[in-house]
């Protein structure tokens, strides 16, 4: 979805929990000064909704706003540990069928010292709706519990089609499928088969496969061999944090949850409640998510200006938050934000090159299972048969 109109684009803004409101305020201030043509529509989700007695963490007003805008920028939301509430993050993905989590891992100029691999530049695509995250768990009695790993051909084929399309659209050369099919022969074996079938439709791209344990080793010894990576939900959750560590840490990496109709851009880190309200949080990850959003809606000139200003601040190393300063002098969230704003006029734009854009995923929505339908099907299939 790209909108090159000079009119303002409505974007739902979820300022999140913990440090979320602080970094969301920083990002919206930077984008306003940079000239972003965005009309922010504030929305509630997460802890503040749970505290009001809504067990979904996602009120109907927020759902309707995102459905209308088709775009959202989301600060981190707290995930309930234990208890009965499901994650508002998962509900967002399921509600809007954002079946692909796309996370670039690229080291920014100025952060080379924090990465063993300063030239890392890969994209990890994670299936976002099934696998263990479908949330089908059982208490078998005698303190024995089980969780079902669910893999459907419909959803696997859909994520494979989307990944190859993303790789081609972004000019990438290789797509690597990651699974554990030597052990999980039905679920991950099906993933491998479908990956191979879809790869044949893209002869211009190199396609290969790797077991997840071997891939984890390769990520930390030779990440340059990866270009675009596709994997299932749990492996993707783990490996995407690993790749973030290679590219400077969770505090600087962004992601987009992509569906056919809705795109939700987000920071990949958590809510950091231990530093909430102290004005020390690093807004870089959410700012990079906003840069992806700007590219997505065709405001490439603003995206490059903000990206350039951020890079200048990181390279000068005079106004870094504590997590970036590596033990050196650090500044507040407010001071970091002002430093990026002050750097905006210094950025020399050669062109408005696009760093991110999504290919058309039209038709893929109907291809996949709706999570509630798949969950019901699985539970019904496993229910005891009446005698």
C-alpha positions in Angstrom: 0.0 0.0 0.0 1.6 3.3 -1.1 -0.1 6.7 -1.0 1.8 9.5 -2.7 -0.9 12.0 -2.0 0.0 15.4 -0.4 -3.0 15.0 1.8 -2.6 13.9 5.4 -2.9 10.2 6.0 -4.9 9.0 9.1 -2.8 6.6 11.2 -4.1 4.9 14.4 -1.6 5.5 17.3 -1.5 3.1 20.2 0.9 4.6 22.7 1.1 1.4 24.7 2.2 0.5 28.2 5.3 1.2 30.3 7.6 3.4 28.4 5.2 3.4 25.4 3.7 6.9 26.0 7.1 8.5 26.4 8.6 7.1 23.2 5.3 7.6 21.2 5.4 11.3 22.2 9.0 11.5 21.1 8.4 9.9 17.7 5.3 12.0 16.9 7.2 15.2 17.8 10.1 14.3 15.5 7.7 13.4 12.6 5.8 16.6 13.0 8.9 18.7 12.8 10.2 16.6 9.8 7.0 17.4 7.9 5.2 14.1 8.0 1.8 14.4 6.5 0.1 12.2 9.1 -3.1 12.7 11.2 -2.6 10.7 14.3 -5.8 9.0 15.8 -5.1 8.0 19.4 -6.3 4.5 20.5 -6.2 2.5 23.7 -5.1 -1.1 24.1 -3.3 -3.2 26.6 -3.0 -2.7 30.4 -5.2 0.4 30.7 -8.0 -1.5 29.0 -7.5 -4.6 31.1 -7.7 -2.4 34.2 -11.0 -1.1 33.1 -12.4 -4.6 33.2 -12.2 -5.4 29.5 -10.6 -8.9 29.3 -9.7 -8.5 25.6 -7.3 -5.6 26.1 -8.6 -4.3 22.7 -11.8 -2.1 22.9 -14.2 -1.9 20.0 -13.4 1.8 19.4 -9.7 0.8 18.7 -10.8 -2.0 16.4 -13.0 0.4 14.4 -10.3 3.1 14.2 -7.7 0.7 12.9 -10.2 -0.8 10.5 -10.9 2.7 9.1 -7.3 3.9 9.0 -5.8 0.6 7.8 -2.6 1.7 9.3 -1.3 1.8 12.9 1.8 2.7 14.8 2.0 0.7 18.0 4.2 1.2 21.1 4.8 -1.9 23.2 1.9 -3.5 25.0 2.3 -5.5 28.2 1.5 -9.2 27.8 -0.2 -10.8 30.8 1.8 -13.5 32.4 -0.4 -16.5 33.5 -4.0 -15.7 34.4 -6.9 -15.7 31.9 -6.2 -12.7 29.7 -4.8 -13.3 26.3 -2.2 -10.9 24.9 -3.6 -7.8 23.2 -0.7 -8.1 20.7 -2.0 -11.5 19.6 -5.6 -10.2 19.5 -4.5 -7.3 17.2 -2.9 -9.8 14.8 -5.9 -12.1 14.8 -8.5 -9.3 14.5 -6.8 -7.8 11.5 -5.4 -10.9 9.9 -1.9 -9.5 9.9 -0.4 -12.9 9.0 3.1 -11.8 8.3 5.5 -10.3 10.8 8.2 -8.6 8.8 11.3 -7.6 10.8 14.3 -6.1 9.0 17.7 -6.4 10.8 20.1 -3.8 9.6 22.8 -2.1 11.6 22.4 1.7 11.6 25.4 3.9 11.0 26.7 4.9 14.4 25.8 1.6 16.0 28.6 -0.4 14.4 30.4 -0.7 17.7 27.5 -2.5 19.3 27.4 -5.2 16.6 29.9 -7.9 15.7 28.5 -7.7 12.2 28.1 -4.0 11.3 27.1 -4.9 7.7 24.2 -7.1 8.6 21.2 -6.5 6.4 18.5 -9.2 6.4 14.7 -9.5 6.6 13.0 -12.1 8.8 9.4 -13.0 7.9 7.5 -14.8 10.6 4.1 -16.6 10.2 2.0 -14.6 12.7 -1.2 -16.5 13.5 -0.8 -20.2 14.1 1.8 -22.7 15.4 1.9 -22.8 19.3 0.5 -19.2 19.3 -2.9 -20.5 18.4 -3.1 -21.0 22.2 -4.6 -24.5 22.3 -3.4 -25.9 25.6 -4.6 -28.8 27.8 -4.3 -29.8 31.4 -4.0 -33.6 31.1 -4.1 -34.2 34.9 -1.5 -35.2 37.4 0.4 -31.9 36.6 0.9 -32.8 33.0 0.2 -30.1 30.4 0.3 -30.0 26.7 0.3 -27.3 24.0 -0.6 -28.0 20.4 1.7 -27.0 17.5 -0.8 -26.3 14.7 0.3 -26.0 11.1 -2.2 -25.6 8.2 -1.4 -25.8 4.5 -3.6 -22.7 3.9 -1.6 -20.5 6.2 1.8 -21.9 5.3 1.2 -21.4 1.6 0.0 -17.9 2.3 3.1 -16.8 4.2 5.3 -18.5 1.7 3.6 -16.6 -1.2 3.9 -13.3 0.7 7.6 -13.8 1.6 8.7 -14.5 -1.9 6.7 -11.5 -3.1 8.4 -9.3 -0.5 11.8 -10.6 -1.4 11.2 -9.8 -5.1 9.7 -6.4 -4.4 12.7 -5.3 -2.3 15.2 -6.6 -4.8 16.5 -9.4 -2.6 18.3 -12.4 -4.0 17.8 -15.4 -1.6 15.0 -16.8 0.5 15.8 -19.3 3.3 13.1 -21.4 4.9 13.8 -22.5 8.5 12.1 -25.4 10.2 12.7 -28.5 12.4 11.4 -31.1 9.9 13.9 -33.8 10.9 11.9 -34.1 14.2 8.5 -32.6 13.4 7.9 -34.5 10.3 4.2 -33.7 9.8 4.0 -30.0 10.9 7.4 -28.8 9.8 7.6 -31.3 7.0 4.5 -29.7 5.5 6.2 -26.3 5.8 9.2 -27.6 3.9 7.1 -29.1 1.1 5.0 -26.0 0.6 8.1 -23.7 0.7 9.7 -25.8 -2.1 6.5 -25.7 -4.2 6.2 -21.9 -3.9 9.9 -21.4 -4.6 9.5 -22.9 -8.0 7.2 -20.0 -8.9 10.1 -17.6 -8.3 13.0 -18.9 -10.5 14.7 -15.5 -10.2 15.3 -16.0 -6.5 17.6 -18.5 -4.8 15.7 -20.7 -2.3 17.2 -23.0 0.3 16.2 -24.5 3.6 17.9 -24.9 7.0 17.1 -26.6 10.3 16.4 -24.1 13.0 19.2 -25.2 15.3 21.8 -24.9 12.5 20.3 -21.6 11.5 20.7 -20.2 15.0 24.4 -21.1 14.8 24.8 -19.5 11.4 23.0 -16.3 12.5 25.7 -15.7 15.1 28.7 -16.9 13.0 27.9 -15.9 9.5 24.7 -13.8 9.2 25.8 -12.5 5.8 24.7 -15.8 4.2 21.1 -14.8 5.0 19.0 -12.4 2.9 15.3 -13.0 3.5 14.3 -15.7 6.0 10.9 -17.3 6.4 9.9 -19.4 9.4 6.9 -20.4 11.6 5.6 -18.4 14.6 7.6 -19.7 17.5 11.0 -20.1 15.7 10.4 -16.6 14.2 9.7 -15.1 17.6 13.0 -16.4 18.9 15.2 -15.8 15.8 13.9 -12.3 15.3 15.1 -11.3 18.7 18.4 -13.0 17.9 18.8 -11.0 14.7 17.9 -7.8 16.6 20.8 -8.5 18.9 23.1 -8.8 15.9 21.9 -5.4 14.6 22.3 -3.4 17.8 19.7 -4.8 20.2 15.9 -4.8 20.7 16.0 -1.1 21.5 16.8 -0.1 17.9 14.8 -2.6 15.8 11.3 -2.3 14.2 8.8 -4.5 12.6 5.5 -4.5 10.7 2.6 -6.9 11.1 1.3 -7.1 7.6 -2.0 -8.2 6.2 -3.9 -7.7 3.0 -5.8 -4.7 4.4 -4.0 -3.5 7.5 -0.4 -2.8 8.4 0.6 -2.3 12.0 4.1 -0.9 12.6 5.8 -1.4 16.0 8.9 -1.4 18.1 10.0 -4.9 18.8 11.1 -4.4 22.4 8.9 -4.7 25.6 7.3 -2.1 27.9 10.4 -1.8 30.2 8.2 -1.0 33.3 11.4 -0.6 35.4 12.3 2.7 33.6 8.8 3.9 32.8 8.2 7.6 33.7 11.9 8.3 34.2 12.5 10.0 30.9 15.4 7.7 30.0 13.8 5.4 27.4 15.3 5.1 23.9 12.7 5.9 21.2 14.9 4.6 18.3 13.0 1.3 17.7 9.6 3.1 17.4 11.1 5.8 15.3 12.4 3.2 12.9 9.0 1.7 12.8 7.6 5.1 11.9 10.2 5.4 9.2 9.0 2.1 7.7 5.4 3.6 7.9 6.5 6.7 6.1 8.0 4.6 3.3 4.8 2.5 3.2 2.6 5.5 2.6 4.9 7.0 0.0 6.3 9.8 2.1 9.9 8.7 1.2 11.4 12.2 1.4 10.3 12.5 5.1 11.5 9.0 5.8 15.0 9.7 4.5 15.2 13.0 6.4 14.2 11.3 9.7 16.5 8.4 9.0 19.4 10.7 8.2 18.9 12.8 11.3 18.8 9.7 13.5 22.0 8.4 11.9 23.7 11.7 12.5 22.9 11.6 16.2 24.0 8.1 16.5 27.3 8.8 14.7 28.1 11.9 16.8 27.5 10.0 20.0 26.9 13.1 22.0 23.2 12.7 22.8 22.6 9.0 23.4 20.2 7.3 25.9 21.9 5.1 28.4 21.3 1.9 26.6 23.1 3.3 23.5 25.9 5.1 25.4 27.6 1.8 26.5 28.6 3.2 29.9 29.5 6.7 28.6 27.7 9.9 29.2 23.9 9.6 28.5 21.0 11.9 28.0 17.2 11.8 28.6 14.6 10.8 26.2 13.7 14.4 25.8 17.3 15.4 25.0 17.7 12.6 22.5 14.5 13.6 20.8 15.6 17.2 20.6 19.0 16.1 19.2 17.2 14.3 16.3 15.1 17.3 15.7 18.1 19.6 15.6 19.8 17.2 13.2 16.9 17.3 10.6 18.2 20.5 8.8 21.6 19.0 8.5 20.5 16.0 6.4 21.3 16.3 2.7 18.8 14.4 0.7 20.1 13.0 -2.6 16.8 11.5 -3.4 13.7 10.1 -1.8 14.6 6.4 -2.2 12.2 3.9 -0.8 13.7 1.5 1.8 10.5 -0.5 2.4 7.4 -1.1 0.5 5.0 -4.0 0.7 3.9 -5.8 -2.5 0.3 -6.3 -3.2 -1.1 -9.2 -1.1 -4.5 -9.0 -2.7 -6.3 -12.3 -2.6 -4.2 -13.8 0.2 -6.7 -12.9 2.9 -9.2 -15.4 1.6 -6.5 -18.1 1.4 -5.9 -18.5 5.1 -7.7 -19.8 8.1 -9.2 -17.3 10.5 -7.6 -18.0 13.9 -10.9 -18.6 15.7 -12.1 -20.9 13.0 -8.8 -22.9 13.1 -8.8 -23.0 16.9 -12.4 -24.3 16.9 -11.6 -26.9 14.2 -8.6 -28.2 16.1 -10.5 -28.4 19.4 -13.4 -30.1 17.8 -11.1 -32.6 16.0 -9.6 -33.6 19.4 -12.8 -33.7 21.4 -13.7 -37.2 22.7 -16.1 -39.0 20.4 -19.4 -39.9 22.0 -19.9 -43.6 22.3 
